[in-house]
Amino acid sequence: MPGAWTDQRVERAIGRLLRVGVVSAAALVAAGGVLYLARHGGELADYRVFRGERADLRSVRGVLSGARELAGRDVIQLGLLVLLATPVARVAFSVVAFAFERDRLYVAVTLVVLAILLWSMAGGTF
């Protein structure tokens, strides 16, 4: 059957998903670095006073808003978010693949892993 969910087909799809995620993240970080250096490359750093990151760089909404405006730091941060989302997408895809293969045990185990990943990314603690 050409459309069957075989282990090899799933492994190839997961490999493509991981490659696309990592390459996209790297491209975003590189583009953000270029944007940042183009706008701030000539500034001198003042290491006597510590200034933390802006509050909007600590939320997904803030990062997306800044990335739309092509702010270098925000585009870099978006690349890091894509990099973090890549393995989560892989686990989510695995749930779907195991469901199509009708492997209930692996669906259950992978759902637990996905729940733990999402909970920990949301800041949950045990």
Contacts in CASP RR format, 6 or more apart in sequence:
PFRMAT RR
TARGET T0000
AUTHOR 0000-0000-0000
METHOD contacts of the structure
MODEL  1
MPGAWTDQRVERAIGRLLRVGVVSAAALVAAGGVLYLARHGGELADYRVF
RGERADLRSVRGVLSGARELAGRDVIQLGLLVLLATPVARVAFSVVAFAF
ERDRLYVAVTLVVLAILLWSMAGGTF
3 9 0 8 1.000
5 97 0 8 1.000
5 100 0 8 1.000
5 101 0 8 1.000
10 94 0 8 1.000
10 97 0 8 1.000
10 101 0 8 1.000
13 93 0 8 1.000
13 97 0 8 1.000
14 90 0 8 1.000
14 93 0 8 1.000
14 94 0 8 1.000
14 97 0 8 1.000
17 86 0 8 1.000
17 89 0 8 1.000
17 90 0 8 1.000
17 93 0 8 1.000
18 86 0 8 1.000
18 87 0 8 1.000
18 90 0 8 1.000
21 82 0 8 1.000
21 83 0 8 1.000
21 85 0 8 1.000
21 86 0 8 1.000
21 89 0 8 1.000
22 83 0 8 1.000
22 86 0 8 1.000
24 79 0 8 1.000
24 82 0 8 1.000
25 79 0 8 1.000
25 80 0 8 1.000
25 82 0 8 1.000
25 83 0 8 1.000
25 86 0 8 1.000
28 75 0 8 1.000
28 76 0 8 1.000
28 78 0 8 1.000
28 79 0 8 1.000
28 82 0 8 1.000
29 75 0 8 1.000
29 76 0 8 1.000
29 79 0 8 1.000
29 80 0 8 1.000
29 83 0 8 1.000
31 75 0 8 1.000
32 72 0 8 1.000
32 73 0 8 1.000
32 75 0 8 1.000
32 76 0 8 1.000
33 72 0 8 1.000
33 75 0 8 1.000
33 76 0 8 1.000
35 70 0 8 1.000
35 71 0 8 1.000
35 72 0 8 1.000
35 75 0 8 1.000
36 72 0 8 1.000
36 73 0 8 1.000
36 75 0 8 1.000
36 76 0 8 1.000
39 72 0 8 1.000
53 73 0 8 1.000
54 73 0 8 1.000
56 62 0 8 1.000
56 63 0 8 1.000
56 65 0 8 1.000
56 66 0 8 1.000
56 74 0 8 1.000
57 63 0 8 1.000
57 73 0 8 1.000
57 74 0 8 1.000
57 77 0 8 1.000
60 81 0 8 1.000
62 74 0 8 1.000
63 74 0 8 1.000
63 77 0 8 1.000
63 78 0 8 1.000
63 81 0 8 1.000
64 74 0 8 1.000
64 78 0 8 1.000
65 74 0 8 1.000
66 74 0 8 1.000
66 75 0 8 1.000
67 74 0 8 1.000
67 75 0 8 1.000
67 77 0 8 1.000
67 78 0 8 1.000
84 121 0 8 1.000
87 117 0 8 1.000
88 114 0 8 1.000
88 117 0 8 1.000
88 118 0 8 1.000
88 121 0 8 1.000
91 110 0 8 1.000
91 113 0 8 1.000
91 114 0 8 1.000
91 117 0 8 1.000
92 114 0 8 1.000
94 106 0 8 1.000
94 110 0 8 1.000
95 107 0 8 1.000
95 110 0 8 1.000
95 111 0 8 1.000
95 114 0 8 1.000
98 106 0 8 1.000
98 107 0 8 1.000
98 110 0 8 1.000
99 107 0 8 1.000
END
